[in-house]
């Protein structure tokens, strides 16, 4: 009899889980985009030269953005190979206070494709509380050109590319941005993230925009511990096996594995540890199965949905 009761309870729990998940998917009509094409997101001209910046889908999104910058002759639209190409994004809030975000200041030349590559992790969207402006400089024939233009940063609709910014227990400002997978599968997925730290200025500000006041760097040799859970009450805080913590690889990014056993809402519970094993942010979450109760999240987490 006890075994029969257990089966009945298990059946209704499973049915409830399935119905909730099905209704949720029908309500959202979720379709996760997988962007692969770079298009021009913005262009501006200085003297005889035009600067074109490309991003996936031709859009700057909150979170990690891979960027490709090209310099062309404005008269004939032919490519130019400048030197010392720099990129500085600055957000000015409604109080007229400037700040930046993780970015690559000195862009790298990709000889095979004839463009300059870099990235920007925009930490907020463009709205009434603040706007973004890009400051670009480059040198052609020993003459330096400096130009800037306001750009729009859109909301990131793909939660698998979410990000979070926070202050660690060491008093430093950090940013974690998800980079892959764009479109997860019900399987073990390669999980890639960028982890960045604000470099506090050591000197007084020079002429605006002084890049030394807005500098970020990749953190080196840290560990990002991972515990993925489905926190919705209907899912009972359930986790999955075969996940792997994220560690830094040669490309500078942090690589690990997240095993999604079903579609739906997932929370990546995280603990960030430095090279010495000191926990900078994050807490261990309970492992209890809690049907009907929302799962507890780490103090450091990123929500995903697919």
SETORVO-906301 format. One record per residue (C-alpha): x, z, y; residue in one letter. Coordinates in steps of 0.25 Angstrom, whole numbers, plus 5000, padded with zeros to 4 digits. Example, Ala and Ser with C-alpha at 12.3 -4.5 7.8 and 13.67 -1.06 7.14 Angstrom:
// residues 2
504950314982A 505550294996S 
This chain:
// residues 306
500050005000X 501150035010X 501849905006X 500549835009X 500349905023X 501749865026X 501449715023X 500249725032X 501049785044X 502149685042X 501149565041X 500449605054X 501749635061X 502249495057X 500949435061X 500949505075X 502349455077X 502049315074X 500749315082X 501449375094X 502649275093X 501749155091X 500749195103X 502049215112X 502649075109X 501249015111X 501149085124X 502549045129X 502548905124X 504048925124X 504948805123X 506448835124X 507248725131X 508648685126X 509348625138X 510548535135X 510548435147X 511348455160X 510648405172X 511048415187X 510448555192X 511048535207X 511848445215X 512448455229X 513448375238X 514648415246X 515348305254X 515548185244X 515348265232X 514048305224X 514048425214X 513048415203X 512848535194X 512148515180X 511448625172X 510648615159X 509248555163X 509748535177X 509348685180X 510048815184X 509448925175X 509549075176X 510649105166X 511749025161X 511948885166X 513048785161X 513348695173X 514048565175X 514548525189X 514948385193X 515448335206X 515148195210X 515548105222X 514248105230X 514447955234X 514547895221X 514148005211X 515447995204X 516048115197X 517148195205X 518148285198X 518348405208X 519148525206X 518948675208X 517448665205X 516748805208X 515348855205X 514648975211X 513249015210X 512649115220X 511349175221X 510849235234X 509749335233X 508649365243X 509549465250X 510549355252X 511549425242X 512349325234X 512749345220X 513149245208X 513049235193X 513949205182X 514549075184X 515848985182X 516448975196X 517548875192X 516948765185X 517648695174X 517848545173X 517348475160X 518248355160X 517448285148X 516148285156X 516648285170X 515948405176X 516248555179X 515648655170X 515248795173X 514048895172X 513148985180X 512349105175X 511249115185X 510749255185X 509449225192X 508449125196X 508249065209X 507049125216X 506649195229X 507649315226X 508849225226X 509449085226X 510649025219X 511748935226X 512848865219X 514248855227X 515148745222X 516548705226X 517448595221X 518648515226X 518848365227X 520148305232X 520648445237X 519348465245X 518448585242X 516948565242X 515948685242X 514448665241X 513348755237X 511848735234X 510648825231X 510148805217X 508948845208X 509148935196X 507948925187X 507349025177X 507949015163X 506648985154X 507548995141X 507649145138X 508749105128X 509649085140X 509249215147X 510349305154X 510449445159X 511349505170X 511649655171X 512749765175X 513549815163X 513949965161X 515349925167X 514649895180X 514849745179X 513849635181X 513549545168X 512749425165X 512349375151X 511749235149X 511249175137X 511749035135X 511348995120X 510548975113X 509548895122X 508548875111X 508748975100X 508248955085X 507749055075X 509149075069X 510449125073X 510749075087X 512149065094X 511949155106X 512849125118X 512949205131X 513749215143X 514149355148X 514649365163X 515149475172X 515149475188X 516549485193X 516449595204X 517249545216X 518549615219X 518749555233X 517849545246X 516949425247X 517549295253X 516849175259X 515449155252X 515349125241X 516549195237X 516649165221X 517449295219X 516149375223X 515249295213X 516149295201X 515749305186X 516549295173X 516249285158X 516449425152X 517549415141X 517549475127X 516249555128X 515149575117X 513649555118X 512949625107X 511649555103X 510349615097X 509249515098X 507849575096X 506349525097X 505849635107X 504349605107X 503449705101X 502949605090X 504349585086X 504749725084X 506149715090X 506649635078X 508049585078X 508849485070X 510049475061X 511349405062X 511549415078X 512949415083X 513449485096X 513949385107X 515449385109X 516249295118X 516849155113X 517849055119X 516748995128X 516549125135X 515149145130X 514649255121X 514149205108X 513349275097X 512149245088X 510649285090X 509749265078X 508349235082X 507449255070X 506149205077X 505749145090X 505249245101X 505749345111X 507049395108X 507949495116X 509449485115X 509849635116X 511249635121X 512449735122X 513649685131X 514949745127X 516349725134X 517649705127X 517849845125X 516449865118X 515849935130X 514349915131X 514149855145X 512649835143X 511549835132X 510949935122X 510749935107X 509249905104X 508449975093X 508349905080X 507049955076X 505949865073X 504849895083X 503549815080X 502549825092X 503649885101X 504549805111X 505949805107X 507049885115X 508049795122X 509449815125X 509749845140X 510449715139X 509649605134X 509249455135X 507849405131X 507649275124X 506549195119X 506349065110X 
